[in-house]
Amino acid sequence: MHNDTLSLAHALISRRSLTPFDDGCQEILIGRLEKIGFNIERIRCGEVDNLWARRGTSAPLLCFAGHTDVVPTGPVDQWISDPFKPEIRDGRLYGRGAADMKGSLAAFITAIEAFVAAHPDHGGSIALLATSDEEGIAVDGTVKVVEVLKARNELIDYCIVGEPTCVNDLGDTIKNGRRGSLSGTLTVKGIQGHIAYPHLAKNPIHLAAPAIAELAQTAWDDGDEYFPPTTWQISNISGGTGATNVIPGEVTILFNFRFSTASTVESLKARVHDILNRQGLEYDLQWEFSGKPYLTPQGSLVKAVSSAIRTVTGIEPLLSTSGGTSDGRFIADICPQVVEMGPRNATIHKLNEYVEVKEMEQLPEIYRLTLEDLLLR
């Protein structure tokens, strides 16, 4: 099975699927799935290709989810080989998307094929959800497929997202949740003037400084068993005319919360406004909410994936909610048990991205054993 997985990964990496374009990757997956009895739905939104493929109609439904789009390559001349001409060197498969996440997609397919060949009359159902809008703004991808499924009350029991989760060895980390993300664009207003006559102006940078200090020092929550405490971070500050003798009329601050289930969007917004108001600032604040936190505690899915990892690798996986957001945040709206498990993440989004050949041998086995555990009870 692992040779087939490598061949399929090679074919997918060869497609120049820079987000939001799929460049034929999903048609490759469809060709394999149709042969083993999957019903295929192509759900196109704007420039984004989405795929919902399902085999079976009964519960439980185990869904594998992932994305075919990849991030830009960066300077091609700094790659050892062409990022869209995959090569195997020193036990590694190189190419853009090898780890994030065309390797996982290939492993999904070959695991499903092996499982169906061995158990053609299996119970329950298997699905594959794929999008080409995960690395981008993620508004026409998985979230749209979830809306379609939710509208017809087609719910998922278990979902494995193939994001690269592991740190040192395949199987060492399962993501059983992710923090939420809440961003703000804060504009603090002052009065522009000559820097030599500050009494005739109001410097918004000076006015904002105490509020920034208080926001940075605030303990928003203590986290919990699975989540670290919520964090608030500034990503950008801009103000001024470019001249050294002009006090700016306003300053704009971009910030972000990565928050745990111990806080809510409403509570975080309220506390920020309270701090800004107590500091007496004249300001405008625009909010952007891009994902609520989700958590899958110990249960059937975590136990099945953990058992498969132990069998294949001998490793006892750790549960983690670290890192950024993923499409798991959308799927959790219609699925009570969502985890992320894929190859090592050491080279994702980097030059010379690769996945270990050994990982491509072991990963489909982990997925196949998970299928057996959850659908052959």
Secondary structure by P-SEA (a helix, b strand, c coil): caaaaaaaaaaaaacccccccccaaaaaaaaaaaaabbbbbbbbcccbbbbbbbccccccbbbbbbbccccccccccccccccccccccccccccccccccaaaaaaaaaaaaaaaaaccccccbbbbbbbccccccccccaaaaaaaaaaacccccbbbbbccccccccccccccbbbbbbbbbbbbbbbbcccccccccccccccaaaaaaaaaaccccccccccccbbbbbcccccccccccccccbbbbbbcccccccccaaaaaaaaaaaaaaacccbbbbbbbcbbbbbbcccaaaaaaaaaaaaccccbbbbbccccccaaaaaaacccbbbbbbcccccccccbbbbbaaaaacaaaaaaaaaaacccc
